[in-house]
């Protein structure tokens, strides 16, 4: 198939399908709150799942032959990062990987650094392991271009700080951190004996002019102290199939990770592994077409907000399909999440859930057909206009 064969404009009714995104709110609500896309998954994934279902036997799985080798080849081809197949640890999700990294790399009572505003499970992971969380907020300029505050990070570290959980590409602010930024961060971590867990689940969702650098690929020293978490779930819109993986080249760290896992975190299910293999082997054309569509959606959203929503500020994300909308200067009767839910029938991500620096923001998922995005934005603009008229 060619890129023109994929219909990202198709409206697919997801109500009453067990969809967390669509069934949480009433049928009158347009949901842009959770990070899954409203597109059909790549045809090779669907075809591979049909073949596996037609086999009709679903016993315990030892994984799909060849998947680890495909992942190793992909890391080398895309990033020049050479790892061995045994460095790949399959998981049923990145979120359990965050918790396992905390258990593997720390002891109760120690401290884990995070950089908010950030994906809520990153904020929650330290407490799950009996750890203290150290917030070192990102630094945002007037244009909402967020940067790592390296001076503040180093100043905040204590002898009890054992781990940094990084999110790159960053959810929700959309930054794709540069090698120079990451190098500065790793130098501080190495100097202070801080290990790294890097959530890189959005690494394939980059827009023109941006390239992803796995932080572990910067040097052997960094690699030996890093657990990297990746997945096909966001990339190919298959989060419900529950396949992800950790890349842990250091055998000692990997053994601690596996020990923390014990019987608490299962292997991915057989359909998830089948889907992952098909996506990575045959989903490239679909992904290229999807990225082109997402970039056009991003540009449309940014232009619409700037032209039709006075008081809301947005910077075009460098990666992910998530827009971070600054509503702090609006004169609203409630917070922006509640306002748009009630007055516009639009469900967004509540910025307050993303930690320090998130209050007054909302996160909008633009991974959807353009007509749906347009309707949601028009509802939001109309609600703002009506509120201004009554102020």
N, C-alpha and C positions, 0 to 999 in steps of 0.2 A: 504493500500500500504506500501511496505517497502522502505527503503532509496535507494535501488538499482533500484527502478522503475522510478525514476525521471531522465530525460535526460537533464542535464545542458549543454551538448555539442551541442545540437540542434541549428542550425543557423536559426533564425526567421527573415524574411524580414520585417523590420519595416518602410521602405520608404513609403511615401505617405499615412501614417496612422494617420496623425495629431500628429506625435511624435516630441516634441520639440527637443529631443536628435538627431534624425536622419534627420529631415527636415530643420534644421537651415543651414547646409552646403550642398555642392553639393554631388552627389552620389559617387564621387571618394574619399570622406573624411571618414575616420574611426573615429567615435565620442567616446571619452572617457572623455568628459568634464562635463557632468551634472550627478547628482547622482540618476539615476534610472538604474536598472539592465536589461539585455537582456535575461532574463529567463521567461518562462511561470509561471504565478502565481500558487499557490497551487490548485490542483484539487478540494478540497472542496470549495474553494472560487468561482471557475468557476461554479461549480454545483449549489451553492446557488444563484448565480446571474441568472443562467438560470431559476431556479424555480421562482425567484421573477419577472423576465421579463415575464414568461409565465402567471403570474397572470394578467398582462396586464392593471393594473390600477396604476397610479402614482400620487396620490393626495398628499396633504401636509402631511408631516411625523412628528410624535411625537417621533421618534426614534424606535429602535428595542427592544422589551421586552427582558429583561435579560442581555443586553449588559453591563450595568453599574455593575451589580453583577458579571459578568465574569471578568471585569477589576479589581474590588475590590479583588476577589479571587486570581487573577494573581499577583497583587502587594504583597499580603500576602505570597503567596507560593514562589515567587522568591526572595523576599527581606525582609520578615518579617515586611513589612510596612502595618499597618492596618489603613485603612481609611473607611469612610462611603460612601455609594453610592452617596449621595448628594455632596460629594467633587469632583465628576467627572463632568467636564463641557465640553460637546462635542463642537468641532470646525471643520471648514472646512480646517484647515491647521495649522501647527506650526507657520508659518510666521505671519499670523494675530494675533496669540497668543502672539508673541513677542511685536507687536505694542500695543496690549491691555494691556499687563503687564506694559509697559511704561506709558500708560495713567492712569492706575489704581493706580499705586504706587508712582507717582511723581506729581509735579506741574511744569508748564512751567518755564524754566529758571534754573531748577535744573540739576544735573549731573548724568549720567549713566556710570558706569565703564564697559569696555569690555576688553578681553584679546586676542589681535591679535598675529599672523595671525589667522583669524577666519571667519566663514561662513558669506558672505557679508550681508544678511538680518539682522544679529545681529549688524553689523556696522551701518546699515542704520536706524534701529528702533528708536534710540533716536531723530534724527532730525525730524522724522515723528510726534513726540509728542512735538516739540518745546523745546527739551532738548539739553544740551551740552554733548558731548561724551568725556569720559576720557579713553585714551588708556593706558593700563598697559600690555606691551607685555609679552608673555611667555618667559621663559629663556631656550635657546637651547644650549646644550653642543656640543662639537666637533663631537659627534656621532649622532647628530640630535635627541637626546632624550630630549623632551621638558618637562619642569616642571613649576609649578606655582611659580612665584617669589613673595613669601608672604611678604618679607621685602619691596620690591618696591611697592607692592599693598597697604600696610598700609601707607607707606610714601606718596603715591600719593593722598590718600583720603582727601577731604575737607569737611567742614560743609555742603556744598551743594550736596554732593554725597549721593543719596538716594537709588540707585539700582545698583546691579551687574547682568549682564547677563552672565551666564556661559554656556559653551558648553561641555557636557560630556556624552558619549565619544566625543572626540574633532574632529571636522571637521575644517581644513583639516589635522592636524598633526597626528591623529590616536591614541592619548593617551587615556587610560582608567584610570582616576585618582583614586588613592587608598583612602581608608577611612582615613588614616593618613593625606594625602594631603588635603582632603576635610574638615577634622576636623579643621586643622589649618586655612583654609580659613574662615570657619564659625565663628570661635572664633573672628577673626578680624571684620567680618561683625556685629556680635552681639555687640561687644565692641563699634563700631562706629554707630550703628543704621542704618545699610545698609540692605535693603531688597534684596531678591534673585529671579531671574527668571532663571530656569535651563532648557536649551534645551537638552533633553535626548532622542531624536528621534532615535539615533543609539544604544540604550541600549541593544537590543537583538543581535546585530552583534558583538560578542566578540570572540576572538580566544583563544586557549588553554592557561591556566594559568592566565586568567584575569576574574574578576568578577565585575559586575556593582553595584555601591552603589548609590541609589537615595539620593541626598544631603539632601532632606527634611526628610529622614528617620533617620538621625543622632541623632536628639533629638526633643522633643516637641517644644523647643524654636525656633529651626531652621525651623521646619515645619510650625509654625505659621507665619513666615515671608517669605514663599517661594511659588512661583507659578512654578509647574513642568509641562513641556510640553512633551508629548509622542505621538506616533502614530504607526499604523501597516504599514504605507506606505513604509518605507525603508525595514523593516523586511520581508514583504511578497510581495514586489514589486507591490504595488497597489497605487502609489502616485496620479495617475490620477483620482482616485475615491474620493479623497478629504475628508478623515476622519482623525481627530486627536482628542486629548482631553487634557485638563488641569486638573491637580490634585491640588485642593485648599482646604485643610481641614479647614482653618480659615474662619468662616462664614463672618466676616467683610471684609476680603480681597476678598472673593468670591463675595460679594455684590458689591464692588467697580469695580471688573472685569466685572461683568454682566452689571453694569451701564455704563461702558465705551463702552461696546459692543453695547448697545442700538439697533438701527436698521441698524448699519453699517456692522456688521459681521453676516452672516446667520448661521443657523443650517447646519450640514452636510446633503448631499442629501441621499435619501433613499437607493440607491444602495451602497453607501459608507458604511453606517451602516450595511447593510446585509453582505457585504464583510468583514468588521471588525469582526463581530461576528463569522463568519465561520472560519476566519483565526486564531483567538485566541482560538476557541474551538477545531478545527480539523487540524490546520496547523503545529503542532509540528514536525511530521515526516519529512515533506517537509523542515522545517527550519533547522533541524539537518543535513539533506543531503546537503542543500544549504551552511551551514556554513563549512562543510567539504570540499566542492568544492571551496569555496572562500579562505579557508586557503591554499589549494594547489595552487590556482592561486597566492595568495600573495607570497608564498615561491618561486614559479617559477619566478615571476616578480623580486623579490629582487635578486635572483641568476643571472638572465639574465642581469639586470642593472649592477651589480657588475662585471660581466664577460665580458660584451660586450659594455658598454657605459662609457669608461674612462672619468672622469671629472664630472660625475653625481653621487651624493651621495643620498642614501636612507636608512631609517631605517624601519624595518618591523613594520607596524601598529599593535597595540594591539587590535584595534576594528575598525569598519566601513569597507567598501570595497574601500577605497580611499588611494592611495599612494601619498606621498608628496616628490617630486623629486627636489633636490637642484642642480640647473644648474649654480650657480653663478661663478664657475671657468672656465666655457666653453668660448672659444673664438668664439662667434657667431656674425654674421653681424647684427642681430636684437635680441630682447628679445626671450627667449625660446618658448613662446607661438606662436609668429609669425613665428619663424624659423621652428618649427615642423609642423605647419599648411601648410606653403608654400612648404617646402622642403621634408616633409615626408607624406603629406596629412593625418595628424593625428591631430584631434582637442582635446586639453587638457584644463583644467581649468587654467586660467591666474592667477598666484600667486599674481600679483599686485592688484587684486580685493579683496584679503583677508586682506588688511590693512598692518600696520607696520610689517616688517619682511617677507613680502610675495614676494617682488621684487626679480626676479631671480629664482623663483620656478615655477613649474607647478604641478597641481593635476591630477592624472590619476585614473579613475574608472575601477577597475579590476573585476567588477561584470558582467562578460560576458563569453561566451564560450571560452575555452582555445585556440581554433584555431584563434579566432578573436584577443585575447590578443597577441598571438604569432606573428600574422601578423603585428599588430600595433607596437610591440616592435622591430621587425626586420626592419620595415620601418624607425623607429627612429634611430636605430643603423647604418643603411646604410646612412642616411642623415648626421649623425655625421662623419662617415668615409669619405664621399665625401667632407664635409666641411674641415676636417683636411688635406685632400690631396691637397686642393687648397689654404690653408692658407700660 
